[in-house]
């Protein structure tokens, strides 16, 4: 019984490291959107949130309010990249970028 307990204490950190190694992302996500894209949004908070995200991603953004909605226009003609921490985040970012009409690529993270 004591031997099993000691063995579990020894193996626990090793197992934890293995899980971290399996879930940390080995890729970056590159993205660009050469031509302007417009989203018509009726919720001010959602328009502001989208504008903030796009600006943080380094995109050109224009926002105009008219006819009861907000137009958020954006583009990112130069390739940029993000380096998510986990593989799940890589998948989520790539999906979000594609839903917003970006061209995407996955690239291996540099060693080190």
Secondary structure, 3 states (H helix, E strand, C coil): CHHHHHHHHHHHHHHHHHHHHHHECCEEEEEEEEEEEEEEECCHHHHHHHHHHHHHCCCEEEEEEECCEEEEEEEEEEEEEECCCEHHHHHHHHHHHHHCCCEEEEEECCCC
